Amino acid sequence: MNVEQFVRPDIAALEPYTPIQPLDVLSENLGIPIADLIKLDANENPFGPAPGVLKALASEPHYAIYPDPDQLRLRRAISAWIGHPIERIICGNGSDELIDLLMRVLVQPGTSVIACPPTFGMYSFNTGVVGGEFVAVPRLADYSIDVAGIAAAVERTSARMVFLPSPNNPTGNSVSRASVEQLLALPTVLVLDEAYAEFSGTSVADMVGHYPNLVVLRTFSKWAGLAGLRIGYGLLPEWLIQHVWKIKPPYNINVAAEAAALRSLAEADILQERVAQICAERERLYAALVELPGLQPFPSQANFILCQVTAGDAATLKHKLMQQGILVRYYRNAELRNCIRISVGMPEQHERLLSALSALLPTL
């Protein structure tokens, strides 16, 4: 009996998402101690969590008890932080889970979802998982969105959803409020993924509730340094959030993640100071990268910088950096041909990176 015949054909044909490997696996594969690795490939926060998070995790008394299925304490804290009523707030196992849940509510097999490559790969991946049709509206030459192109695609395909990160991953540029307002006039649900909003100082979170078709996603992974605990949240209009609650797994946020997020919000002033330091270091790194022959960095409002390798092969550069324990992201897709993405780290990490780049770029 051929048991593989039971697999959905669209899932059998789905290309798997390629995640970044953790430090221990990288250390083993490269033969380099973890302490000697410079991990600038996944946009993680180099400072780590807020100072009180580890203490909060150590003192949490209820790990043997199932977590609150409604995340009531956390949603109240987020409400005070973001300025929205808890009725519009829902928490996810990272904002990735919320992307999946939104699609499960709104997208049926054969219906369309729009995103604008180059962009975050989970939008096309999750569209495939739910059996939807992914529609790509490529960005313009400067990586800004093509508002007219999106409008035409919505009209042509009757797309249920449009996903736009702001700032965009991996290009680092934000969507203007004027563009958001134009897109909200379209007959579709607009999802603004603001995973990196804290580094840009811009947001349209205040517009949720004023427009029935606007969703904003946020995360604790980047600004709060909790990527390993997988905790995010969404701001959804009331008509939509009731349906997402129906299908959200009841215990999707574990006790540790909730405790860490609550402590992070209590120490938000410290985290915001760190965000300011990361932004300052981003600008210093960008200025240094501009001076390197053979590399064209693009301005960024996030905690990473996209660079095109203009003299030589980006894959070779990525490999040679990795051999030295310096990890950056390399892209194979057509929209980012010969590009690498560098996450903003600490000054001493950048000094080692810049020294390696100076030596390697002329040899490519």
C-alpha positions as CSV (number, residue, x, y, z in Angstrom):
1,M,0.0,0.0,0.0
2,N,1.3,3.4,-0.9
3,V,0.6,5.4,2.2
4,E,2.0,8.6,0.7
5,Q,-1.1,8.9,-1.5
6,F,-2.9,10.2,1.6
7,V,-0.8,13.4,1.7
8,R,-2.5,16.4,0.2
9,P,-1.0,17.0,-3.3
10,D,-0.4,20.7,-2.6
11,I,1.4,19.9,0.7
12,A,3.5,17.2,-1.1
13,A,4.6,19.8,-3.6
14,L,5.1,22.6,-1.0
15,E,8.7,23.8,-0.7
16,P,9.7,23.8,3.0
17,Y,10.7,27.0,4.7
18,T,14.4,27.2,5.5
19,P,15.0,28.5,9.1
20,I,18.2,29.7,10.6
21,Q,20.2,27.1,12.6
22,P,20.7,27.6,16.3
23,L,24.1,28.4,17.9
24,D,24.9,24.9,19.2
25,V,24.2,23.3,15.8
26,L,26.3,25.9,14.0
27,S,29.1,25.5,16.5
28,E,29.2,21.7,16.0
29,N,29.0,22.0,12.2
30,L,31.7,24.6,12.0
31,G,34.0,23.3,14.7
32,I,34.1,26.7,16.3
33,P,33.2,27.3,20.0
34,I,29.9,29.2,20.5
35,A,31.7,32.0,22.3
36,D,33.7,32.7,19.1
37,L,30.7,32.9,16.8
38,I,29.3,36.2,15.7
39,K,25.7,35.5,14.8
40,L,24.4,38.3,12.5
41,D,22.0,36.2,10.4
42,A,18.6,36.2,12.2
43,N,17.9,39.8,13.4
44,E,18.1,38.8,17.0
45,N,18.7,41.4,19.7
46,P,22.4,41.4,20.7
47,F,21.5,42.6,24.3
48,G,19.2,39.7,25.0
49,P,16.2,40.0,27.3
50,A,15.5,42.7,29.9
51,P,17.5,42.4,33.1
52,G,14.6,41.1,35.2
53,V,13.5,38.4,32.7
54,L,15.7,35.6,33.9
55,K,14.8,36.3,37.5
56,A,11.1,36.3,36.6
57,L,11.5,32.9,34.8
58,A,13.4,31.5,37.8
59,S,10.8,32.6,40.3
60,E,7.7,31.6,38.3
61,P,5.9,29.0,40.5
62,H,3.4,27.5,38.1
63,Y,5.2,25.6,35.4
64,A,3.3,22.4,36.3
65,I,0.0,24.2,35.6
66,Y,-1.5,24.8,32.2
67,P,-1.2,28.5,31.2
68,D,-4.1,30.9,31.0
69,P,-5.8,30.2,27.6
70,D,-6.9,33.9,27.4
71,Q,-3.6,35.4,28.3
72,L,-5.6,37.9,30.3
73,R,-2.7,39.4,32.4
74,L,-0.5,39.8,29.4
75,R,-3.2,41.3,27.2
76,R,-4.0,43.8,30.0
77,A,-0.3,44.8,30.1
78,I,-0.1,45.0,26.3
79,S,-3.3,47.1,26.3
80,A,-1.7,49.6,28.7
81,W,1.5,49.6,26.6
82,I,-0.1,49.9,23.1
83,G,-3.2,52.0,23.9
84,H,-5.8,49.5,22.6
85,P,-8.6,47.7,24.5
86,I,-7.9,44.1,25.3
87,E,-10.9,43.2,23.1
88,R,-8.6,43.9,20.0
89,I,-5.6,42.1,21.3
90,I,-4.7,38.4,20.8
91,C,-1.4,36.7,21.6
92,G,0.4,34.2,19.4
93,N,3.3,31.8,19.6
94,G,5.3,34.4,17.8
95,S,3.6,36.5,15.2
96,D,4.2,33.6,12.8
97,E,1.3,31.7,14.5
98,L,-1.0,34.7,14.0
99,I,-0.1,34.9,10.3
100,D,-1.2,31.2,10.1
101,L,-4.4,31.8,12.1
102,L,-5.4,34.8,10.1
103,M,-5.0,32.8,6.9
104,R,-7.0,29.8,8.3
105,V,-9.9,32.2,9.0
106,L,-9.9,34.2,5.8
107,V,-8.3,32.0,3.0
108,Q,-9.9,29.1,1.3
109,P,-8.3,26.8,-1.3
110,G,-8.1,28.8,-4.5
111,T,-8.5,32.2,-2.9
112,S,-5.6,34.7,-3.2
113,V,-3.1,36.3,-0.8
114,I,-0.9,39.2,-1.9
115,A,2.6,40.1,-0.7
116,C,5.4,42.1,-2.2
117,P,8.7,40.4,-2.7
118,P,11.5,40.6,-1.7
119,T,9.8,40.1,1.7
120,F,9.3,37.7,4.6
121,G,9.0,34.2,3.3
122,M,6.3,33.0,5.7
123,Y,3.6,34.8,3.8
124,S,4.0,32.7,0.7
125,F,4.7,29.6,2.8
126,N,1.6,29.9,4.9
127,T,-0.5,30.6,1.8
128,G,0.6,27.3,0.4
129,V,-0.2,25.5,3.7
130,V,-3.8,26.7,3.6
131,G,-4.2,25.9,-0.1
132,G,-4.4,29.5,-1.2
133,E,-3.0,31.1,-4.3
134,F,0.0,33.4,-3.6
135,V,0.2,36.5,-5.8
136,A,3.4,38.4,-5.9
137,V,3.4,42.1,-6.6
138,P,7.2,42.9,-6.9
139,R,8.6,46.0,-5.3
140,L,9.9,48.9,-7.2
141,A,13.6,49.4,-7.9
142,D,14.1,51.2,-4.6
143,Y,12.2,48.4,-2.8
144,S,9.2,50.6,-2.1
145,I,5.8,49.0,-2.6
146,D,3.9,49.4,-5.9
147,V,0.6,50.7,-4.6
148,A,-1.0,50.8,-8.0
149,G,0.2,47.3,-8.7
150,I,-1.2,46.0,-5.5
151,A,-4.6,47.7,-6.2
152,A,-4.6,46.1,-9.7
153,A,-3.8,42.7,-8.2
154,V,-6.6,43.0,-5.7
155,E,-9.1,43.9,-8.4
156,R,-7.8,41.1,-10.7
157,T,-7.7,38.3,-8.1
158,S,-10.2,39.4,-5.4
159,A,-7.4,38.7,-2.9
160,R,-8.6,38.1,0.7
161,M,-5.4,39.5,2.3
162,V,-2.4,41.7,1.6
163,F,0.7,41.3,3.8
164,L,3.2,44.1,4.2
165,P,6.0,44.2,6.8
166,S,6.9,47.7,7.9
167,P,9.9,47.9,8.0
168,N,10.2,45.3,5.4
169,N,12.3,42.2,6.0
170,P,14.9,42.0,4.4
171,T,15.1,45.5,2.8
172,G,14.6,47.6,5.9
173,N,12.3,50.2,4.5
174,S,8.9,51.2,5.9
175,V,5.5,51.7,4.3
176,S,4.3,55.3,4.5
177,R,1.0,56.1,6.3
178,A,-0.3,57.6,3.1
179,S,0.3,54.3,1.2
180,V,-1.5,52.4,4.0
181,E,-4.5,54.8,3.8
182,Q,-4.6,54.2,0.0
183,L,-4.5,50.4,0.5
184,L,-7.2,50.4,3.1
185,A,-9.6,51.7,0.5
186,L,-9.3,48.4,-1.3
187,P,-11.7,45.5,-0.7
188,T,-9.2,43.3,1.1
189,V,-7.8,42.8,4.6
190,L,-4.4,44.6,5.0
191,V,-2.0,43.1,7.5
192,L,0.9,45.3,8.5
193,D,3.6,43.2,10.1
194,E,5.4,45.5,12.5
195,A,8.0,43.1,13.8
196,Y,10.7,45.8,13.5
197,A,8.5,48.9,14.2
198,E,10.4,49.8,17.4
199,F,13.5,50.4,15.4
200,S,11.8,52.6,12.9
201,G,9.9,54.9,15.2
202,T,6.9,54.6,12.9
203,S,3.7,52.6,13.3
204,V,0.1,52.5,12.1
205,A,-1.1,50.6,15.2
206,D,-3.2,53.7,16.2
207,M,-5.3,53.2,13.0
208,V,-6.6,49.7,14.1
209,G,-10.2,50.0,15.0
210,H,-10.7,53.0,12.8
211,Y,-10.6,50.8,9.7
212,P,-12.4,47.5,9.6
213,N,-9.9,45.9,7.3
214,L,-6.6,46.7,9.1
215,V,-4.6,44.2,11.2
216,V,-1.3,45.1,12.9
217,L,1.1,42.3,14.1
218,R,3.8,42.9,16.7
219,T,6.4,40.7,18.4
220,F,8.6,40.5,21.5
221,S,11.3,38.7,19.5
222,K,13.3,41.8,18.3
223,W,13.0,44.8,20.5
224,A,12.6,42.7,23.7
225,G,15.1,40.0,22.9
226,L,12.7,37.1,23.4
227,A,13.0,35.4,20.0
228,G,13.7,32.0,21.7
229,L,10.5,32.2,23.7
230,R,8.2,32.8,20.7
231,I,5.7,35.5,21.8
232,G,3.9,38.0,19.7
233,Y,0.5,39.7,19.5
234,G,-1.9,41.1,17.0
235,L,-4.3,44.1,17.0
236,L,-7.4,43.0,15.2
237,P,-10.8,44.6,14.5
238,E,-13.5,43.1,16.6
239,W,-15.4,41.4,13.8
240,L,-12.2,39.4,12.9
241,I,-10.7,38.7,16.3
242,Q,-13.8,36.7,17.4
243,H,-13.2,34.2,14.6
244,V,-9.4,33.9,15.3
245,W,-10.2,33.2,19.0
246,K,-12.4,30.2,17.8
247,I,-9.4,28.5,16.2
248,K,-6.5,29.6,18.4
249,P,-5.1,26.7,20.4
250,P,-6.1,27.3,24.0
251,Y,-2.6,26.9,25.5
252,N,-0.6,28.4,22.7
253,I,1.4,30.8,25.0
254,N,3.5,28.9,27.5
255,V,4.0,30.1,31.1
256,A,7.6,31.1,30.6
257,A,6.9,33.2,27.5
258,E,4.0,35.0,29.3
259,A,6.2,35.7,32.3
260,A,9.0,37.0,30.2
261,A,6.8,39.2,28.1
262,L,5.2,40.7,31.3
263,R,8.6,41.5,32.8
264,S,9.7,43.0,29.5
265,L,6.8,45.4,29.5
266,A,7.6,46.3,33.1
267,E,11.2,47.1,32.1
268,A,10.2,48.7,28.8
269,D,12.3,51.9,29.5
270,I,15.5,49.8,29.6
271,L,14.5,48.0,26.4
272,Q,13.8,51.2,24.6
273,E,17.2,52.6,25.6
274,R,18.7,49.4,24.1
275,V,16.7,50.0,20.9
276,A,18.2,53.5,20.7
277,Q,21.7,52.0,21.0
278,I,20.9,49.4,18.3
279,C,19.7,52.2,16.0
280,A,22.8,54.3,16.6
281,E,25.0,51.3,16.0
282,R,23.0,50.5,12.8
283,E,23.9,54.0,11.5
284,R,27.6,53.6,12.4
285,L,27.7,50.2,10.7
286,Y,26.0,51.5,7.6
287,A,28.5,54.4,7.3
288,A,31.3,51.9,7.6
289,L,29.8,49.5,5.0
290,V,29.3,52.3,2.5
291,E,33.1,52.8,2.5
292,L,33.9,49.2,1.5
293,P,34.6,48.8,-2.2
294,G,32.5,46.0,-3.7
295,L,29.6,46.4,-1.3
296,Q,26.4,48.5,-1.6
297,P,24.4,48.7,1.6
298,F,20.8,49.9,1.6
299,P,19.5,52.4,4.2
300,S,17.5,50.6,6.9
301,Q,14.9,51.5,9.5
302,A,15.1,48.0,11.1
303,N,17.9,46.2,13.1
304,F,19.6,44.8,10.0
305,I,21.2,46.1,6.8
306,L,20.8,44.6,3.3
307,C,23.9,44.7,1.2
308,Q,24.4,43.9,-2.5
309,V,27.8,42.4,-3.3
310,T,28.8,44.4,-6.4
311,A,32.2,42.9,-7.1
312,G,32.3,39.1,-6.6
313,D,30.0,36.4,-5.5
314,A,27.8,36.8,-2.4
315,A,27.5,33.1,-1.7
316,T,31.3,32.8,-1.7
317,L,31.6,35.8,0.7
318,K,29.0,34.3,3.0
319,H,30.8,31.0,3.1
320,K,34.2,32.6,3.8
321,L,32.7,34.7,6.6
322,M,31.2,31.6,8.0
323,Q,34.5,29.8,8.0
324,Q,35.7,32.6,10.3
325,G,32.7,32.2,12.6
326,I,30.8,35.3,11.2
327,L,27.3,34.4,10.2
328,V,25.2,36.5,7.8
329,R,22.1,35.8,5.8
330,Y,22.6,35.0,2.1
331,Y,19.7,35.1,-0.5
332,R,19.4,33.0,-3.6
333,N,16.1,34.4,-5.0
334,A,16.0,36.6,-8.1
335,E,14.8,39.8,-6.3
336,L,17.9,39.7,-4.0
337,R,20.5,38.4,-6.4
338,N,24.0,38.5,-4.9
339,C,22.8,40.1,-1.6
340,I,23.6,39.4,2.0
341,R,21.7,40.7,5.1
342,I,23.7,41.7,8.2
343,S,21.9,41.9,11.6
344,V,23.0,44.8,13.8
345,G,25.1,43.4,16.7
346,M,27.5,44.9,19.2
347,P,30.3,47.3,18.3
348,E,33.1,44.7,18.9
349,Q,31.3,42.2,16.6
350,H,31.1,44.8,13.9
351,E,34.8,45.5,14.1
352,R,35.6,41.9,13.5
353,L,33.0,41.8,10.7
354,L,34.4,44.9,9.0
355,S,37.9,43.7,9.2
356,A,36.9,40.4,7.6
357,L,35.0,42.1,4.9
358,S,37.9,44.4,4.1
359,A,40.2,41.4,3.6
360,L,37.7,39.2,1.7
361,L,36.0,41.6,-0.7
362,P,39.0,42.2,-2.9
363,T,39.6,38.4,-3.2
364,L,36.1,37.5,-4.5
